[in-house]
Amino acid sequence: MSGLVTRLRTMALDKKIFFSILVVILTISLAIALLARWILVSSLTDELEHRGVAVARDIAERARGFMLDEDKPGLVSLVFDAALLGERRDLVSYILVLDQEGQVRAHTFIRPVPEGLAEANRLPRGRQVSLRAVTPGGAEALDIAVPVTEGISRLGEVHVGLNQDHVDALVGKLRITFLGFISAIIVVVFFISLRLSANITRPLKRLTAVSDALSRGDFDVTPEMGERPPDCPAYRDSDLPCWHYDQMRGDEGAENLPRACATCNFYRSEPGDEVSQLADSFRNMVFSIKLYRRRLRESEEKYRSLFVSAPDPILVVAQDDLEILDANPRAEEVYGYPAGGLVGGSFAVIDPDFGEVIAGLEARSGECAYRAKFPQFRADGEPIYVNLHACPISYRGRQAVIVAAADVTEMMEKDAQLIQASKMKSLGEMSAGIAHELNQPLNAVKMGADFLSLASEQPGGAPQEHLARVAEEISRQVDRAAEIIDTLRGFGRKADARMQAVDVADTAHAVLRLIGRQLELADVRLVLNLPGDLPRIRAQGNRLQQVVFNLIVNARDAVEHNQRRGRIEISAWAENGRVMLRVADNGPGIPSEVRAKVFEPFYTTKETGLGMGLGLAISYGIVQDFGGDIRIDEPPRGGAAFTLSFPAAGGNGAQGA
């Protein structure tokens, strides 16, 4: 039984429909056949019995006169004529006429009346008809007895024997005819159900074939489910399909759509049953899948082309273990790896600090990260500097980061050369002040040396305490000269590319040690507000000195020709996690219409020959490298104020980059 159920479950739908219709038709036909057989056979039997009774009564009516006249020949002639009349020849087997004593007065047998036949179905008094099956001479018959009466007197009985074989032949003929009709109906229903099941399941078979093709990756399969008029843009231009117009309806309304889309056949349901509607929906789905798959393939090809031909290194790095999942040829070239040598390796070898970028991406919940002039390492260990742009993506089922790195090593070297040249120019401008600054300790040393020389020539020498004081002063002046030289050497040294924790107040003091004397000679009043407990910033001290130096020199130039005494105010403070450094002067100020241009290279407000217009441009780039910005303000008492803003280093900036 379970095998039959399993076989029914696994049977094809067309066979299920076919056999279901066939079983229903057979069941109905069998029920109709049994019912019709019972009705028809019963009706035929009753009809034959009624005909037999009618024949018997007709003979009884006509035999009454012959029996009263005792005309036996006439009576015999009557029964033979009645038995041989028309179809009675086959239906009637015999006719007997009995008198009231039960003696046979006439019959149709051509031989003696079978023994016991006259007594087999005697009609009781008061009965008008009696039926009983008899077997005269071994043949079955239905004996029908009716009385022969005259008034209230009973003259005798008429027995009509119906041929049972003839009756059975009629019933059999009727049964064969009906069964033939039912069989013909079943055969017709068989072919109709076979055709109907095939038509019902044909769209489903096509859907199954298309689904199997799609499952195998054959997205070029074309579902053959009826033709559509090609007047819809979805068929001619898949880049502008109607459903996209529908999605774009929004506030524009359907009246603004192209006419072809307003009546797009793509959405038109063809007349048909649920299976046809399913086929239409499936076809639309297949077209949509093919469209989006083609778009996806085109997009992948386009971005793969951009990925491979990009002039900068692009890598895909797994977030969990920093495995390099993909890399373009430019990455292998820049980082010095052979073809295919990067994929599968660890990005930590190239960028040991990339874990900080991953942590930053996770903290910003999917936003991209950008790091400027970030150090990385080639395969041979040589460092390079890149502008790094990292965005989280999902790559082949893994959370990853796509990293685009622009090699700026050469640009940084050129910037360093430009900054160095600017420093040399500044040193040249400071030479007079520096010489004066160094001259003071040298003069003090010279005076001390002269005192010691005079003291050695005098008898008894100088007091011991005087000698100690002069020696201490000489040592202090030498330390001062050494400090000036160290500051000058540090300022002129080429900047180290590595970031470190820097105190902006110390940076300002270092610059003032170089240029402070020049400010005094220019009669510039210097106002300092540089606290010693400011948070440090992540920067390069040498380059930051260049920025502060440029701002102070610009302020000095601005107040140099003032009608009033020049004033430069340098202040620093911490605010909202940032460290601010402000250089303000009481010069003529910067007009608002040119403030946006002062940071452009080769733009200067100074007279020709007094500036190249690179100082502020270089300073702007340096500040941006440190994650800061520059703002120009106009102080209430006039002049200009440049405010630098830097993010404070974490942990008070104790650790370097």
C-alpha positions as CSV (number, residue, x, y, z in Angstrom):
1,M,0.0,0.0,0.0
2,S,2.8,2.4,0.9
3,G,4.4,1.5,-2.4
4,L,1.3,2.5,-4.3
5,V,1.1,5.8,-2.4
6,T,4.7,6.5,-3.1
7,R,4.2,5.7,-6.8
8,L,1.1,8.0,-6.9
9,R,3.2,10.8,-5.3
10,T,6.0,10.4,-7.8
11,M,3.7,10.1,-10.8
12,A,3.8,12.9,-13.4
13,L,1.1,15.5,-13.1
14,D,-0.4,14.7,-16.6
15,K,-0.7,11.1,-15.6
16,K,-2.3,12.0,-12.3
17,I,-4.8,14.2,-14.2
18,F,-5.4,11.5,-16.8
19,F,-6.0,8.7,-14.4
20,S,-8.0,10.8,-12.1
21,I,-10.4,11.8,-14.9
22,L,-10.5,8.2,-16.1
23,V,-11.3,6.8,-12.6
24,V,-14.0,9.3,-12.1
25,I,-15.6,8.6,-15.5
26,L,-15.4,4.8,-15.0
27,T,-16.9,5.1,-11.5
28,I,-19.8,7.2,-12.8
29,S,-20.3,5.0,-15.9
30,L,-20.4,1.8,-13.7
31,A,-22.9,3.4,-11.4
32,I,-25.0,4.6,-14.4
33,A,-24.7,1.1,-16.0
34,L,-25.9,-0.7,-12.9
35,L,-28.8,1.7,-12.4
36,A,-29.8,1.7,-16.0
37,R,-29.6,-2.0,-16.2
38,W,-31.9,-2.4,-13.3
39,I,-34.3,0.2,-14.7
40,L,-34.3,-1.1,-18.3
41,V,-34.4,-4.8,-17.5
42,S,-37.2,-4.3,-15.0
43,S,-39.1,-2.1,-17.4
44,L,-38.7,-4.6,-20.3
45,T,-39.7,-7.5,-18.1
46,D,-42.7,-5.7,-16.9
47,E,-43.6,-4.6,-20.4
48,L,-43.4,-8.2,-21.7
49,E,-45.5,-9.4,-18.8
50,H,-48.1,-6.7,-19.5
51,R,-48.1,-7.7,-23.1
52,G,-48.5,-11.4,-22.1
53,V,-51.4,-10.5,-19.8
54,A,-53.0,-8.4,-22.6
55,V,-52.7,-11.3,-25.0
56,A,-54.2,-13.7,-22.5
57,R,-57.1,-11.4,-21.8
58,D,-57.7,-10.8,-25.5
59,I,-57.9,-14.5,-26.0
60,A,-60.1,-15.0,-22.9
61,E,-62.5,-12.4,-24.3
62,R,-62.7,-13.9,-27.7
63,A,-62.8,-17.5,-26.4
64,R,-65.9,-16.9,-24.3
65,G,-68.2,-17.3,-27.2
66,F,-66.5,-20.5,-28.5
67,M,-66.6,-22.0,-25.0
68,L,-70.4,-21.2,-24.6
69,D,-71.0,-22.7,-28.0
70,E,-68.6,-25.5,-27.2
71,D,-67.1,-24.8,-30.6
72,K,-63.7,-26.6,-30.1
73,P,-62.4,-26.1,-33.7
74,G,-63.1,-22.4,-33.5
75,L,-61.4,-22.3,-30.2
76,V,-58.3,-24.1,-31.5
77,S,-58.3,-21.8,-34.5
78,L,-58.4,-18.8,-32.1
79,V,-55.4,-19.9,-30.1
80,F,-53.3,-20.7,-33.1
81,D,-54.2,-17.4,-34.8
82,A,-53.3,-15.5,-31.5
83,A,-50.0,-17.4,-31.1
84,L,-48.9,-16.8,-34.7
85,L,-49.9,-13.1,-34.8
86,G,-47.0,-10.8,-35.5
87,E,-44.1,-10.9,-33.1
88,R,-46.1,-13.2,-30.8
89,R,-44.6,-16.0,-32.9
90,D,-41.3,-15.5,-31.0
91,L,-42.6,-14.3,-27.7
92,V,-45.4,-16.8,-27.0
93,S,-44.4,-20.4,-26.5
94,Y,-47.8,-21.9,-26.0
95,I,-51.5,-21.1,-25.3
96,L,-53.8,-23.2,-23.3
97,V,-57.5,-22.9,-22.8
98,L,-58.9,-24.8,-19.8
99,D,-62.6,-25.3,-18.8
100,Q,-63.7,-24.7,-15.3
101,E,-62.8,-28.2,-14.4
102,G,-59.3,-27.7,-15.6
103,Q,-59.6,-29.8,-18.7
104,V,-57.7,-28.6,-21.7
105,R,-60.2,-27.4,-24.4
106,A,-57.6,-26.0,-26.8
107,H,-53.9,-25.5,-27.1
108,T,-51.1,-24.7,-29.5
109,F,-48.9,-27.7,-29.0
110,I,-48.4,-29.9,-32.0
111,R,-47.8,-32.7,-29.6
112,P,-49.6,-33.7,-26.4
113,V,-49.7,-31.1,-23.7
114,P,-46.7,-31.6,-21.4
115,E,-47.7,-33.4,-18.3
116,G,-48.5,-31.2,-15.4
117,L,-48.5,-28.0,-17.3
118,A,-52.3,-27.5,-17.0
119,E,-52.0,-27.8,-13.2
120,A,-48.8,-25.8,-12.8
121,N,-50.4,-22.4,-12.6
122,R,-54.0,-22.8,-11.7
123,L,-55.8,-19.5,-11.2
124,P,-57.4,-19.3,-7.8
125,R,-60.9,-18.1,-7.6
126,G,-61.2,-14.3,-7.2
127,R,-57.8,-13.7,-8.8
128,Q,-57.7,-12.0,-12.2
129,V,-54.2,-13.0,-13.2
130,S,-51.5,-15.4,-12.0
131,L,-47.8,-15.6,-13.2
132,R,-45.5,-18.5,-12.6
133,A,-42.3,-19.8,-14.2
134,V,-42.8,-23.2,-15.7
135,T,-40.7,-25.6,-17.7
136,P,-42.9,-27.2,-20.4
137,G,-40.8,-29.9,-22.2
138,G,-37.7,-28.7,-20.4
139,A,-37.8,-25.2,-21.8
140,E,-38.3,-22.3,-19.4
141,A,-41.5,-20.1,-19.8
142,L,-43.5,-17.6,-17.8
143,D,-47.0,-18.9,-17.5
144,I,-49.7,-16.2,-17.4
145,A,-53.2,-17.3,-16.4
146,V,-56.4,-15.2,-16.7
147,P,-60.0,-16.2,-16.2
148,V,-62.7,-16.6,-19.0
149,T,-65.9,-15.2,-17.6
150,E,-69.4,-14.6,-18.6
151,G,-71.0,-12.2,-16.2
152,I,-70.3,-13.5,-12.8
153,S,-69.8,-17.1,-14.0
154,R,-66.3,-18.4,-14.6
155,L,-66.1,-20.5,-17.8
156,G,-62.4,-21.4,-17.6
157,E,-58.8,-20.2,-17.8
158,V,-56.5,-19.0,-20.6
159,H,-52.8,-19.7,-20.1
160,V,-50.2,-17.9,-22.2
161,G,-46.6,-19.1,-21.9
162,L,-44.0,-16.4,-22.7
163,N,-40.8,-17.7,-24.1
164,Q,-38.2,-17.1,-21.4
165,D,-35.3,-17.5,-23.8
166,H,-36.8,-14.8,-26.0
167,V,-37.2,-12.5,-23.0
168,D,-33.6,-13.1,-22.0
169,A,-32.4,-12.5,-25.5
170,L,-34.2,-9.1,-25.5
171,V,-32.7,-8.2,-22.2
172,G,-29.2,-9.3,-23.4
173,K,-29.5,-7.3,-26.5
174,L,-30.5,-4.3,-24.5
175,R,-27.5,-4.9,-22.1
176,I,-25.0,-5.2,-24.9
177,T,-26.3,-2.0,-26.6
178,F,-26.1,0.0,-23.3
179,L,-22.6,-1.4,-22.4
180,G,-21.5,-0.5,-25.9
181,F,-22.7,3.0,-25.5
182,I,-21.0,3.3,-22.1
183,S,-17.8,1.9,-23.6
184,A,-17.9,4.3,-26.4
185,I,-18.3,7.2,-23.9
186,I,-15.3,5.8,-21.9
187,V,-13.1,5.7,-25.0
188,V,-14.0,9.2,-26.0
189,V,-13.4,10.4,-22.4
190,F,-10.1,8.5,-22.4
191,F,-8.8,10.5,-25.4
192,I,-10.3,13.7,-24.2
193,S,-8.7,13.4,-20.7
194,L,-5.4,12.4,-22.3
195,R,-5.4,15.5,-24.5
196,L,-6.7,17.7,-21.6
197,S,-4.0,16.6,-19.2
198,A,-1.3,17.1,-21.8
199,N,-2.6,20.6,-22.5
200,I,-2.8,21.5,-18.8
201,T,0.7,20.3,-18.0
202,R,2.4,21.5,-21.2
203,P,3.1,25.1,-19.7
204,L,4.2,23.5,-16.5
205,K,6.6,21.2,-18.4
206,R,8.0,24.3,-20.2
207,L,8.3,26.1,-16.8
208,T,10.2,23.1,-15.4
209,A,12.5,23.0,-18.4
210,V,13.3,26.7,-18.1
211,S,13.8,26.4,-14.3
212,D,16.2,23.5,-14.9
213,A,18.1,25.6,-17.4
214,L,18.3,28.5,-15.0
215,S,19.5,26.1,-12.2
216,R,22.2,24.9,-14.5
217,G,23.3,28.5,-15.1
218,D,21.9,28.8,-18.6
219,F,20.4,32.2,-18.3
220,D,20.2,32.6,-22.1
221,V,17.3,30.2,-22.3
222,T,14.2,31.8,-23.9
223,P,10.9,30.7,-22.5
224,E,8.6,29.7,-25.3
225,M,5.3,30.6,-23.7
226,G,3.6,32.6,-26.3
227,E,4.6,35.6,-28.3
228,R,4.3,39.2,-27.1
229,P,3.9,42.2,-29.3
230,P,7.4,43.8,-29.3
231,D,6.0,47.3,-28.7
232,C,7.3,47.5,-25.2
233,P,10.7,49.1,-24.4
234,A,11.4,46.2,-22.2
235,Y,11.9,44.1,-25.3
236,R,13.7,46.7,-27.4
237,D,15.8,48.6,-24.9
238,S,16.4,46.7,-21.7
239,D,18.2,49.7,-20.2
240,L,14.8,51.5,-20.0
241,P,12.4,48.8,-19.1
242,C,8.8,49.7,-18.2
243,W,9.1,48.5,-14.6
244,H,11.8,51.0,-14.0
245,Y,9.5,53.7,-15.3
246,D,6.9,52.4,-12.9
247,Q,9.3,52.7,-10.0
248,M,10.2,56.2,-11.1
249,R,6.6,57.3,-11.2
250,G,6.7,58.8,-7.7
251,D,5.5,62.4,-7.8
252,E,5.7,62.7,-11.6
253,G,2.6,60.6,-12.3
254,A,1.8,58.2,-15.0
255,E,0.9,60.9,-17.4
256,N,4.6,61.7,-17.8
257,L,5.5,58.2,-18.8
258,P,6.2,57.3,-22.5
259,R,3.0,56.2,-24.2
260,A,4.5,52.7,-24.9
261,C,5.1,52.2,-21.2
262,A,1.7,53.5,-20.1
263,T,0.2,50.5,-21.9
264,C,3.2,48.2,-21.6
265,N,2.4,44.7,-22.8
266,F,4.9,43.3,-20.3
267,Y,2.3,43.6,-17.6
268,R,-0.6,42.7,-19.7
269,S,-2.2,39.4,-18.7
270,E,-3.1,37.2,-21.5
271,P,-6.6,35.5,-21.3
272,G,-6.2,32.0,-19.7
273,D,-6.5,30.0,-16.6
274,E,-4.3,30.0,-13.5
275,V,-1.7,27.9,-15.2
276,S,-1.5,30.4,-18.1
277,Q,-1.2,33.3,-15.6
278,L,1.5,31.4,-13.8
279,A,3.3,30.9,-17.1
280,D,3.1,34.7,-17.9
281,S,4.4,35.6,-14.5
282,F,7.2,33.1,-14.8
283,R,8.1,34.4,-18.2
284,N,8.2,38.0,-16.9
285,M,10.4,36.8,-14.0
286,V,12.8,35.1,-16.4
287,F,13.0,38.3,-18.5
288,S,13.7,40.3,-15.4
289,I,16.4,37.8,-14.2
290,K,18.0,37.9,-17.6
291,L,17.9,41.7,-17.6
292,Y,19.5,42.1,-14.2
293,R,21.9,39.3,-14.9
294,R,23.1,41.1,-18.0
295,R,23.3,44.3,-16.2
296,L,25.2,42.6,-13.4
297,R,27.6,41.1,-15.9
298,E,28.1,44.4,-17.6
299,S,28.7,46.1,-14.3
300,E,31.1,43.4,-13.2
301,E,33.0,43.7,-16.6
302,K,33.1,47.4,-16.3
303,Y,34.4,47.5,-12.7
304,R,36.7,44.6,-13.4
305,S,38.2,46.6,-16.2
306,L,38.5,49.6,-14.0
307,F,40.0,47.4,-11.3
308,V,42.6,45.8,-13.6
309,S,43.5,49.0,-15.5
310,A,43.5,51.4,-12.5
311,P,46.7,53.4,-12.3
312,D,46.8,53.0,-8.5
313,P,47.0,49.9,-6.4
314,I,43.6,48.4,-5.4
315,L,43.4,45.4,-3.1
316,V,40.5,43.5,-1.4
317,V,41.5,42.6,2.1
318,A,39.5,40.3,4.5
319,Q,38.6,42.1,7.7
320,D,39.1,39.1,10.0
321,D,42.6,38.0,9.2
322,L,43.8,40.7,6.7
323,E,44.2,38.1,3.9
324,I,44.6,39.7,0.5
325,L,41.6,38.3,-1.5
326,D,42.3,40.2,-4.7
327,A,44.8,42.7,-6.1
328,N,45.2,44.5,-9.4
329,P,48.4,44.3,-11.5
330,R,49.3,47.9,-10.4
331,A,49.4,46.8,-6.7
332,E,51.8,44.0,-7.6
333,E,54.0,46.5,-9.5
334,V,54.0,49.2,-6.8
335,Y,54.6,46.8,-3.9
336,G,57.2,44.8,-5.9
337,Y,55.5,41.4,-5.9
338,P,55.4,39.0,-8.9
339,A,52.2,38.4,-10.8
340,G,49.7,36.6,-8.4
341,G,52.1,37.0,-5.5
342,L,49.9,39.2,-3.4
343,V,46.7,37.2,-3.4
344,G,46.6,34.8,-0.4
345,G,49.2,36.8,1.5
346,S,48.7,39.0,4.5
347,F,48.2,42.7,4.1
348,A,49.8,43.2,7.5
349,V,53.2,42.6,5.8
350,I,52.6,45.7,3.6
351,D,50.8,47.8,6.2
352,P,51.5,46.7,9.8
353,D,49.1,49.4,11.1
354,F,46.2,48.4,8.9
355,G,44.4,46.9,11.9
356,E,43.8,50.5,13.1
357,V,42.0,51.2,9.8
358,I,39.8,48.1,10.3
359,A,39.0,49.1,13.8
360,G,38.1,52.6,12.6
361,L,35.8,51.1,9.9
362,E,34.0,48.9,12.4
363,A,33.6,51.9,14.8
364,R,32.1,54.0,12.0
365,S,29.6,51.3,11.0
366,G,30.5,50.9,7.4
367,E,31.8,54.3,6.5
368,C,34.9,54.7,4.4
369,A,38.2,55.7,5.9
370,Y,40.9,58.0,4.4
371,R,44.5,58.3,5.6
372,A,46.9,60.7,3.9
373,K,50.6,60.0,3.4
374,F,50.5,56.7,5.2
375,P,53.6,54.6,5.4
376,Q,53.6,51.1,3.8
377,F,56.3,48.6,2.8
378,R,57.3,47.0,-0.4
379,A,58.3,43.4,-0.7
380,D,62.0,44.3,-0.3
381,G,61.2,46.2,2.9
382,E,61.6,49.7,1.3
383,P,59.0,52.1,2.7
384,I,56.6,54.0,0.5
385,Y,53.9,56.5,1.4
386,V,50.4,56.3,0.1
387,N,47.1,58.2,0.4
388,L,44.9,55.3,1.5
389,H,41.2,55.0,1.0
390,A,39.4,52.0,2.5
391,C,35.7,51.0,2.2
392,P,34.0,47.9,3.7
393,I,32.4,45.5,1.2
394,S,31.2,42.0,1.0
395,Y,33.4,39.9,-1.2
396,R,32.6,36.3,-2.0
397,G,30.7,35.8,1.2
398,R,33.3,37.4,3.4
399,Q,33.4,40.8,5.1
400,A,36.3,42.6,3.4
401,V,37.7,46.0,2.7
402,I,38.6,47.4,-0.7
403,V,41.7,49.4,-0.4
404,A,42.8,52.0,-2.9
405,A,46.3,53.3,-2.3
406,A,47.8,56.2,-4.3
407,D,51.6,56.2,-4.1
408,V,52.6,59.7,-3.0
409,T,56.2,58.9,-2.1
410,E,57.6,60.9,-5.1
411,M,55.2,63.8,-4.4
412,M,56.3,63.8,-0.7
413,E,59.9,63.9,-1.7
414,K,59.2,66.9,-4.0
415,D,57.2,68.5,-1.2
416,A,60.1,67.9,1.1
417,Q,62.5,69.5,-1.4
418,L,60.2,72.4,-1.8
419,I,59.8,72.8,2.0
420,Q,63.6,72.5,2.4
421,A,64.2,75.1,-0.2
422,S,61.7,77.3,1.6
423,K,63.6,76.7,4.8
424,M,66.9,77.6,3.2
425,K,65.3,80.8,2.0
426,S,64.0,81.5,5.5
427,L,67.4,80.8,7.0
428,G,68.9,83.3,4.6
429,E,66.3,85.9,5.7
430,M,67.1,85.1,9.3
431,S,70.9,85.1,8.9
432,A,71.3,88.7,10.2
433,G,69.1,88.1,13.2
434,I,70.8,84.7,13.9
435,A,74.2,86.3,13.6
436,H,73.1,88.9,16.0
437,E,71.7,86.3,18.3
438,L,74.9,84.3,18.2
439,N,77.0,87.4,18.6
440,Q,75.7,88.1,22.1
441,P,76.9,84.9,23.7
442,L,80.1,85.2,21.7
443,N,80.7,88.7,23.0
444,A,80.0,87.5,26.5
445,V,82.5,84.7,26.1
446,K,85.0,87.1,24.6
447,M,84.6,89.5,27.6
448,G,85.0,86.6,30.0
449,A,88.1,85.4,28.2
450,D,89.5,88.9,28.4
451,F,88.8,89.1,32.1
452,L,90.5,85.8,32.7
453,S,93.5,87.0,30.6
454,L,93.8,90.3,32.7
455,A,93.3,88.4,35.9
456,S,96.2,86.1,35.0
457,E,98.5,89.1,34.4
458,Q,97.8,90.7,37.7
459,P,99.9,89.7,40.7
460,G,97.9,87.5,43.0
461,G,95.2,87.0,40.3
462,A,91.5,87.8,40.8
463,P,89.5,86.7,43.7
464,Q,88.4,83.0,43.4
465,E,84.7,83.9,43.6
466,H,85.1,86.3,40.6
467,L,86.8,83.6,38.6
468,A,84.0,81.1,39.3
469,R,81.3,83.6,38.4
470,V,83.1,84.4,35.1
471,A,83.6,80.8,34.3
472,E,79.9,80.1,35.0
473,E,78.8,82.9,32.7
474,I,81.1,81.7,29.9
475,S,79.6,78.2,30.2
476,R,76.0,79.6,30.2
477,Q,76.7,81.7,27.1
478,V,78.3,78.7,25.4
479,D,75.1,76.7,26.2
480,R,73.0,79.4,24.8
481,A,75.0,79.5,21.6
482,A,74.8,75.7,21.4
483,E,71.0,75.9,21.9
484,I,70.7,78.5,19.0
485,I,72.8,76.3,16.8
486,D,70.8,73.2,17.7
487,T,67.6,75.0,17.0
488,L,69.0,76.3,13.7
489,R,70.2,72.8,12.8
490,G,66.9,71.2,13.6
491,F,65.0,73.8,11.6
492,G,67.3,73.3,8.6
493,R,67.3,69.5,8.9
494,K,65.2,67.7,6.3
495,A,61.9,66.6,7.8
496,D,61.4,63.1,9.0
497,A,58.3,61.5,7.4
498,R,57.4,59.7,10.6
499,M,54.7,61.2,12.8
500,Q,55.4,61.9,16.4
501,A,53.9,63.6,19.5
502,V,54.6,67.3,19.3
503,D,53.9,70.2,21.7
504,V,52.7,73.2,19.7
505,A,53.9,75.6,22.5
506,D,57.5,74.1,22.4
507,T,57.3,74.5,18.6
508,A,56.4,78.1,18.9
509,H,59.2,78.8,21.4
510,A,61.7,77.0,19.1
511,V,60.7,79.3,16.2
512,L,60.9,82.3,18.4
513,R,64.4,81.4,19.4
514,L,65.4,81.8,15.8
515,I,63.3,84.8,14.8
516,G,62.7,86.5,18.2
517,R,65.7,88.8,17.8
518,Q,64.6,90.0,14.4
519,L,61.2,90.9,15.9
520,E,63.0,92.9,18.6
521,L,65.1,94.7,15.9
522,A,61.9,95.5,14.0
523,D,60.4,96.9,17.2
524,V,57.6,94.4,17.2
525,R,55.9,93.8,20.5
526,L,55.5,90.1,21.1
527,V,52.7,88.8,23.3
528,L,52.8,85.1,24.2
529,N,50.1,83.0,25.7
530,L,51.6,79.5,25.4
531,P,50.6,77.2,28.4
532,G,52.9,74.4,29.2
533,D,50.3,71.7,29.8
534,L,48.6,71.5,26.4
535,P,47.8,68.1,24.9
536,R,50.2,67.0,22.2
537,I,49.3,66.5,18.6
538,R,50.5,63.9,16.0
539,A,52.7,65.8,13.7
540,Q,56.3,66.2,12.4
541,G,57.9,68.8,14.6
542,N,60.3,70.0,11.9
543,R,57.5,70.6,9.4
544,L,55.2,72.2,12.1
545,Q,58.1,74.7,12.8
546,Q,58.0,75.7,9.2
547,V,54.3,76.4,9.4
548,V,54.7,78.5,12.6
549,F,57.7,80.2,11.1
550,N,55.8,81.2,8.0
551,L,52.9,82.6,10.0
552,I,55.2,84.7,12.3
553,V,57.3,86.0,9.3
554,N,54.1,86.9,7.5
555,A,52.8,88.7,10.6
556,R,56.2,90.5,10.9
557,D,56.0,91.6,7.3
558,A,52.4,92.8,7.8
559,V,53.3,95.0,10.8
560,E,56.7,96.2,9.5
561,H,55.3,99.3,7.9
562,N,52.6,100.0,10.4
563,Q,52.0,103.6,11.5
564,R,51.7,102.3,15.0
565,R,54.0,99.9,16.8
566,G,53.7,96.4,15.5
567,R,52.2,93.8,17.7
568,I,52.2,90.0,17.3
569,E,50.2,87.8,19.6
570,I,50.9,84.1,19.7
571,S,48.5,82.0,21.9
572,A,47.6,78.3,22.2
573,W,44.8,76.5,24.0
574,A,42.8,73.2,24.0
575,E,39.2,73.1,23.0
576,N,36.8,70.2,22.4
577,G,39.6,67.6,21.9
578,R,41.6,69.8,19.6
579,V,44.7,72.0,20.1
580,M,44.6,75.5,18.8
581,L,47.5,77.8,17.9
582,R,46.8,81.4,16.9
583,V,49.1,84.0,15.4
584,A,47.5,87.4,15.2
585,D,48.9,90.8,14.2
586,N,47.7,94.4,14.1
587,G,48.7,94.9,10.5
588,P,46.5,96.1,7.6
589,G,44.7,92.7,7.6
590,I,43.6,90.5,4.6
591,P,40.6,91.7,2.5
592,S,37.8,89.2,2.7
593,E,37.7,88.8,-1.1
594,V,41.2,87.4,-1.2
595,R,41.2,85.2,1.9
596,A,40.2,82.2,-0.1
597,K,43.2,82.7,-2.5
598,V,46.0,83.2,0.0
599,F,46.5,79.5,0.3
600,E,46.8,79.0,-3.5
601,P,50.3,78.4,-4.7
602,F,52.1,81.5,-6.1
603,Y,49.5,83.9,-4.9
604,T,50.8,86.7,-2.7
605,T,49.7,90.1,-1.4
606,K,53.3,91.2,-1.0
607,E,55.1,93.5,-3.3
608,T,56.9,92.0,-6.3
609,G,60.2,90.4,-5.3
610,L,59.2,90.1,-1.6
611,G,57.5,86.8,-1.8
612,M,56.8,83.8,-4.1
613,G,53.4,83.0,-2.7
614,L,54.4,79.4,-1.6
615,G,54.7,79.9,2.2
616,L,51.0,79.7,3.0
617,A,50.3,77.0,0.3
618,I,53.0,74.8,1.8
619,S,51.7,75.5,5.3
620,Y,48.2,74.6,4.3
621,G,49.3,71.3,2.9
622,I,51.4,70.5,6.0
623,V,48.5,71.3,8.4
624,Q,46.2,69.0,6.3
625,D,48.7,66.2,6.5
626,F,48.4,66.5,10.3
627,G,44.6,66.3,10.2
628,G,44.3,70.0,11.0
629,D,43.0,73.1,9.3
630,I,43.7,76.8,9.1
631,R,41.2,79.6,9.6
632,I,41.7,83.3,8.9
633,D,39.9,85.8,11.3
634,E,39.9,89.5,11.7
635,P,40.7,90.5,15.2
636,P,38.4,93.2,16.8
637,R,41.3,95.7,16.8
638,G,42.2,95.1,13.2
639,G,44.9,93.1,11.5
640,A,44.8,89.3,10.7
641,A,44.7,86.2,12.7
642,F,45.6,82.7,11.5
643,T,44.3,80.0,13.7
644,L,45.6,76.4,13.4
645,S,43.5,73.6,14.7
646,F,44.8,70.0,15.3
647,P,43.2,66.9,16.8
648,A,44.7,66.1,20.1
649,A,46.7,62.9,20.1
650,G,45.2,60.0,22.2
651,G,46.8,59.3,25.5
652,N,48.3,62.8,25.6
653,G,50.2,61.9,22.4
654,A,52.7,59.8,24.2
655,Q,53.1,57.2,21.5
656,G,54.4,58.0,18.1
657,A,52.8,57.1,14.8
